[in-house]
């Protein structure tokens, strides 16, 4: 196949995934929460099982007036949603879905790339809070920055443990090096990575920066209409990315029966199960206080991730 055509097809596939999967996660969240909490509203729109709820939400956001506060930094205020959303599109390019080069672009240092780019997303929240000319928005943005600093370290340490075990920073290389006994061996690191990822996405129970009942959606208080919808889309895109990375790093990615032909399906199924867990956690657990959130990171997740690296080093020495 022509190289240019191959690149174009891969980029189109990544763009389709970016536009479709976050919306599916959002629709699923409506339904799962409706069943778990007995919510009737999301089950009515469109008739059968509320199939049109997502369409109704889209129409609602499109109809809302686009308001920019009079004292806001207009250019930064308008740019912030794109800065929050686009890093997840770039990360999706490097996540392998199946064997035989089924990935947007295989990078030699893919793990470094995805973790570095994911950290850029917080700039969108900081820009939104600072540019809104609202002290509560700024407070939410500063909480976001503090939370990112606390949870970025255990996330990196957990990912470093997997890279050490595989002997490579390439995401396809990590999946190809996977063995079934890696799952129990790297289980603690996987839990740390997943929890830290939820905290970086500000998903419950780590949603203090956007606490709607306390600081009224934090850095996004002044946003309305489609710009607010872009922040929500960034959250759901982040769920897709987090679940995809957790699958690739800790659950073997495309490994499973008949992986040569349907490996991509195993990756999607594992990521879908993790996405359900993300939704289930939102429904089941109350929001942590800010001091509890920081204590969990510094006194639990970081020591566990360091212990995981030490265990990985011991196992690698014994094996070699």
N, C-alpha and C positions, 0 to 999 in steps of 0.2 A: 504494500500500500504506500502511496505517496506520503512522504513525511509530513508535509503541510496538511494534507487531508486528515492524517492520523491525529495530529495535534488539535485540529479543529473539532473532530469528532469527540475527542476526550474532553475538551473544554465544554462542548455542548452537553455532554453527559453529566459533567460536574455541575453545570448550571441548572440542569433539570432536577438533579438531586437536591440542590440548594433551594430551589423554588417549591419542590413538592414535599420532601420529607418533613421539614419543620411544620408545614401546614397540617400534615397527617398527625404529627405529635400533638399539635394544638387541638385538633378535632378529637383525638383519642382522650386527651386530658378532660375535655368537656364531658365525654361519656363516662369515663372511669369515675370522675368526681360525682357525676349525677347518680351513679349506682351506689357508690360507697357512702355518700352523704344524703341520699334520698332527695336530691334536687330535681324538681319537676321541670323547671324552665328549659334547660338544655335538651329535653327529650320531646319538645313539641314542635320546634321550628321545622317546617317542611313536611310534617306528618310522620312517616315511618321512622321511629327511633331518633327523631330530630336531626335528620341527615343534613338539613340546610342551616344548621347553627353557625357553621363557619362562614357561609355566605352572608348570613344576617350580620355577623360581626364585621365582615369586610365592608358591607354597605353602611353600617353605622359609623365606622371610622371615616369612610369617604365623605359622608354627609356632614361631619363635624367641621366647624369653622377652624381654619388655620390661624391661630393667634400667636403673635410674637410680643412679649412684654415690651412696654415703651422704653424701659431703661436697659433692656438686654443688649448684649453684643450680638447684633443680628446675624452676622456672617458665621460666627462660631456656633451660635444657637442652631442655625439651620444645618450646619455641617456635622454636628455631633451624632445624629442617628446613623449616618453613613459610616462614620469612624467606628461606631459600636458594632455595626453589622458586617462590614466587608472582611475583617480578619477571619471570620468563620468560613467565608467563601474560599479564601486562600488556603486555609487549613485542609478543606475538603479535597483540594487538588492533590495533596500528598498522602491521603489515607488509602491504603490498598484494600480493595473490596474482594478480589479473587485472585487465584494464581494466574500464571502466564501473562504477567504484565497488565492485569486488570486494575489499573490505577491511573489517576490523572497524570502524575509525573513522579517517577521513582527518584528520590534524592538520596545521595550517599549519607547525608547528615539530616535525614528527614525528621528524626526525633527532636533535634535542636530546632529545626525550622518550625514545627508545629507548636512547640511550647513557647518559643519566642513570639510568634505571631499571635497566639492566644492572649498573651499578656498585653498586647496593644489595645485590645478591646476596652480595657478600663479607661483609656483616654477619652472614649466617647462619653462615659459617665462623668468624668472630671470636667470635660468641656461643657456638658449640659448643665451641671451644677453651677459652674463659675459664670457661664454666660447668661443664666436666667435672671440675674439680679434679684435673687430670693435667698434669704439666709437659710431657710429650711432645705432648699435645693442644694446649697453649698454644703450644709451639714451632711446630707445624704451622700454627696460626692466624696467628702472626706472619709466617711465611714467606708465607702467602697474602696478607697485607696488603702486604708488601714487593713481591711479584710484581705485585699489582694496580697499585701506584703506578708501577712501572717500565713496564708495558705499556699502561696507560690512555692515556698521552700519545701514543705513536705511533698508536694506534687512532683517537684523536680527530683527529689531524692528517691521517691518511689519509682519514677521512670528510669532513673539511673541504675537502679537495681536490675531492671529487666535488660537494659542495654549491656550491663556487665555480664549477665547470664548468657545473652546471645552473642556477645563479642562483636556487636555492630550497632551503629546508630541508624541504619537503614530500616524503615518500617517493614518493607517486604522481607528484608533479611531477618528481622526479629520473628516474624510469623513463620518463615521457613525453618528457623532454628527451634521452634516450639516442640516440646514433647509433653505427653499427657500428664506427667508428674510435675510439670511446671505449675499447674494450677494450685495444688496444695502448697507447693514450695513458695510461690509468690503471692499467696492469698492475702497475707497481711499488707503487703505493698499495694495490692489491687484495691483493698478496702480504703487505704489511705489515699490513693490516687482518686478514687471515685468520690470520696467525701470532700477532698480538697477541690475537685472540679465543681461539685455542687456549690461550694462556698464561693468560688470564683464567679459562678453564674448567678449568685445571689438567689438561689432557689431555696425554698423552705426545706429544713428548719434553719437555714443560714441566710435568711432574707432581711436581716436587720437594716441594711442600707435602704431598702425600699419599703419598709414597714408601712403599709397603707393606713393602718389604724393609728399610727403614732406620728410619722413624719410625712404622710400623704404621698407615697411613692417616691420619696427621696429626691434624687437628682432630676427626676422627670415630672415634678409637680406642675411645671408651667407648660408642659407639652400637651398638644391636643391633636385630634385627627390622625392623618396618615403618618406624621412624624412620631407620634406616640406608638402607633402600630408598628413602625420600624423597630423601635426598642423592644416591643414584645416579640417581633419576628427574630430579632437577634438572640433573645433568650431561648426560643425554641430551636434556632439553628445551633446555639451552643449546646443544647441537650443532644442533638444529633451528633455533633462533633465529639462531645465527651463520651457518649456511649460507643461511638465508633472507635475512638482511641483506646478505651478500656477493653473493648473486644480484641483489638489488634495486639495490645501489649500483654494482656493477662489471660485471655480466654482462647487464644489460638487462632483468632481471625477466621479464615476460611477452612480450617481443619475440621473434618467430620466425614461421615460416610459419603462416598462418591464425590470427594472434594474436587477431583479433577474436572468434573462436569457441572456440579452445582455448588462449588465452593462459595461463590458470591452469595448464594441463598443462606448458607450457614452464617456468614458475616452479618447479613441483614437480620436474621432471626435472633442472633445473640444480642445485637444492638437493640432490637425491638423489646426484648425481655428487660434489658437494663433501662430503657425508656419508661417501661411500665413501673419499674422500681422507683424511678425519679418521681413519677406521678403519685405513686402509693405513699412515698415519704411526705409529699406535700399534704396529703389528706390525713395522715396518721399522727404526725408529730407537731407539737407547738413550736413557735419561734424561740430560738435561744436569745438570752440577753447578750448585750455586747461583751460584757466581761466573761460570760460563759463561752462565747464564740472564740475569744482570744485565748482563753485557758485551754480549750480543746486543742487548738492548733499547736501551742507552744509546749504543753505538758503531756499531750497524748500522741498526736499525729507525728510530730517531729521525732520523738524518741522511738516510736514504732518503725518509722521509715529508716532511721539509722540502724536499728536492730536488724531490719530486713536486708540492708546492704551488707552488714557484718555476716549474716547467715549466708547470703549469696557468695561472699568471698570465701567462706569456709567450704561450702559445697563445691565451688569451682576448683579449689585446691585439692580436695579429696578426689574429684573426678579426674583431674589432670594428673 
